[in-house]
Amino acid sequence: MPSPDSSLNLLVTGGAGFIGSNLVLALQEQFPKAHLTVIDDFRSGDFKNLAGYRGDFVAQNLATLDWRQQFGDERFDAIFHLASITDTTLHDQFVQVHDNVESFRRLLNFARPSQTRIVFASSASTYGAASSASVESNGAAPANVYAFSKTIMDNLARRAAEGFPDWIIVGLRYFNVYGPREAHKGVPASMVYHLAKQMKAGQPPRIFKHGEQKRDFVYVKDIVQGSIRALEANESGIYNLGYGGARSFNELVDVLNQCLGTKFQPDYFDNPHAHYQNFTQADLTSVRGALGYEPQYPLESGVADYMRWLYPA
């Protein structure tokens, strides 16, 4: 890991978003001498997420950005690419695929001559329906257009890395992330956030029948540290980033009751979605070996930490 004294030049796309802002503020804390630049178009971000940020900010749409014109010959030590249309309920296939894929293509074209290290957000959704822990060698089976766009990004990254063996490009398949600075997302915010909000308002938490759907809930602080670890990757690769365990919605309600001091029973309703991931779990074997990633927050301590942030005493 680079030392805290490193005067790194780092760029984060999507840095006003949920995971992006947590990453930016952690980089600022971990590398206080780093020069940080954030690019975001505020489509799914909010300036309030960057309270206390001391770096540069470029308001641009990455699908049309001319990187060379914007940055000239500036050299970055690494680019974290988290920007994308993250709303999986957006069904305009052209917009979703065009913006996510072309943004990444433009970034790769900019980084290629200098072989700037790239760490980009992929997604567990590329695996589609699963009934056991997902391994990176499993084929992609995207069930929605968002997952399809992420699959194409993975393909572009692999092709670029194969063509330039010294160029390090690391993809991270984020699983079901929750934590501070996600409220602005609205509907796409995590189940943890939505259920906590209902319970805090005195309402029973509403979940699909019969609450036994399971998710690999991973706290954003684990995602951030896993992403920063990619600065040390010795080779290109695409890795899972989750907690490594699957927990049911019923269990989540129990954990929230414990943290909030409530005793709600779930209000079950029919699942209206035809294509729904009933199970997600990350196999962490590869990422442990390649990046030394070890999540620190099981659901109980992650939710407790989050609730302290969301509802300070």
Buried (B, 14 or more C-beta within 10 A) or exposed (E): EBEEEBEBBBBBBBBBBBBBBBBBBBBBEBBEEBBBBBBBBEBBBBBEBBEEBEBEBBEBEBBEBEBEEEBEEEEBBBBBBBBBBBBBEBEEEEBBBBBBBBBBBBBBEBBBEEBBBBBBBBBBBBBBEBEEBBBBEBEBEBBBBBBBBBBBBBEBBBEBBEEEEEBBBBBBBBBBBBBBBBBBBEEBBBBBBBBBBBBBEEEBBEBBEEBEBBBBBBBBBBBBBBBBBBBEBEEBBBBBBBBBBBBBBBBBBBBBBBBBEBEBEBEBEEEEEEEEBEBBBBBBBBBBEBBEBEBEBBBBEBBBBBBEEBEEE
